[in-house]
Amino acid sequence: MSACNSNDANKSHIEQIQDLYTELAKAPHKDFGWDKGKDNARALGYADDWLSRLPSVVWESAAAVGNPFSVGAIFAGQTVVDLGCGAGADACVAALLVGDAGSVIGIDCTPAMISKARDNAAAAGLAQVTFYVSDMTSLPIPDASADLVISNGAINLSSDKVRVLAEAYRVLRPGGRLQIADMVRDPSAAEPTSCSATESWADCVSGTLAPDEFIRHIVDAGFSDVRLTDYTGYRTAAHTVGALFRGQKK
């Protein structure tokens, strides 16, 4: 769960996100007000095999809001792109699944997270993972080169979700899949009456969309068979809830 984009008009938003996730990278045991780590991943349905095979350090800065791997299978030899990869827990899981013949590319705008992700992949002995400090709205990845794009709690933090999803579509091969866990507004909850400027994106998640609006953006990016497959129960605020989405490139 870490992302941003480079629109100068949103510099304070970018700095807010980077500051929070730099702190999460450097002080993972601090209480940030939301669940994280291996216990959170286990509660979200991550397989015991993944939790045991990857070193504990891989999980300590992982702030998963859902389990994107539950949406569809990943196969040996595939290429997976992880948007907003944070400290690399999901990228490392994907690397276990694609094996030595596959490849995983992790993208995040927070240098401290990418540095930790590289260390985590090395600690896990996963040479098939490459990480880039990059904007999700302009990916350093060729057209039609990936089989799967995953993301976990990151797209909601971007102020230009349309471009992020368009980039996800661009890098996928025909038939490639989008599998994401992200925060949405809880349709059953009341909207907050107020949210401070420092909390608006990082904590209160003012950038979160209603589920139907999120689905509409995925469809508008060109994806077919778009579905919200489940709610995860994860919360970052009283009015937000984790959700799992899927889509396929035509």
ABEGO torsion letter per residue (X at the ends): XBBBBABAAAAAAAAAAAAAAAAAAABAABBAGBBBEAAAAAAAGBBAAAAAABBAAAAAABBBABBAAAABBBBBGBBBBBBGAEAGAAAAAAAAAAEAABBBBBBBABAAAAAAAAAAAAAAGBAABBBBBBBAABBBBBBGABABBBBBGAAAABABAAAAAAAAAAABBBGBBBBBBBBBBBAABBBBABBBAAAAAAAAGAABBBAAAAAAAAAAAGBBGBBBABBAGBBABAABBBBBBBBBBX
